[in-house]
Amino acid sequence: MITAEAVEARRGELARTDGPEPVDQYVGLMRRAAAGPGIGYLVIAATRAPASTS
């Protein structure tokens, strides 16, 4: 839940990259996973595009 709240706090910034729908889906997934009784932890992986060298 802490991660979901952190993402929601930066929602505007994150939504500028890919739009609001993926952010909302991501937060929903985290909240559902945290609410499930069988899940002790959640591993999240992401990639970032390389910085422009121009």
C-alpha positions in Angstrom: 0.0 0.0 0.0 2.9 2.3 0.7 4.1 2.0 -2.9 0.6 2.6 -4.3 0.4 5.8 -2.2 3.8 6.9 -3.4 2.8 6.4 -7.1 -0.5 8.2 -6.5 1.4 11.1 -5.0 3.4 11.4 -8.3 0.5 10.5 -10.6 0.7 13.7 -12.6 4.4 13.4 -13.2 4.1 9.7 -14.2 1.1 10.3 -16.4 3.0 12.8 -18.5 5.1 9.9 -19.8 2.5 7.3 -20.8 -0.8 8.8 -19.9 -3.1 8.4 -16.9 -4.5 5.0 -17.7 -1.3 2.9 -17.2 -0.7 4.7 -13.9 -4.2 4.0 -12.7 -3.9 0.3 -13.8 -0.5 0.1 -11.9 -2.0 1.5 -8.7 -5.0 -0.8 -8.9 -2.8 -3.8 -9.4 -0.7 -2.8 -6.3 -3.8 -2.2 -4.2 -5.4 -5.6 -5.2 -2.1 -7.4 -4.6 -1.7 -5.8 -1.1 -5.3 -6.7 -0.2 -4.9 -10.4 -1.2 -4.3 -12.6 1.9 -1.9 -14.9 0.0 0.6 -12.3 -1.2 3.5 -11.5 1.2 5.3 -9.2 -1.2 5.3 -7.8 -4.7 8.3 -7.5 -7.0 8.1 -4.7 -9.5 10.6 -4.3 -12.4 10.8 -1.4 -14.8 13.1 -0.1 -17.5 14.0 3.4 -18.4 14.9 4.7 -21.8 18.5 5.8 -22.1 19.1 9.5 -21.7 19.6 11.4 -25.0 23.3 12.2 -25.7 22.6 15.0 -28.1 
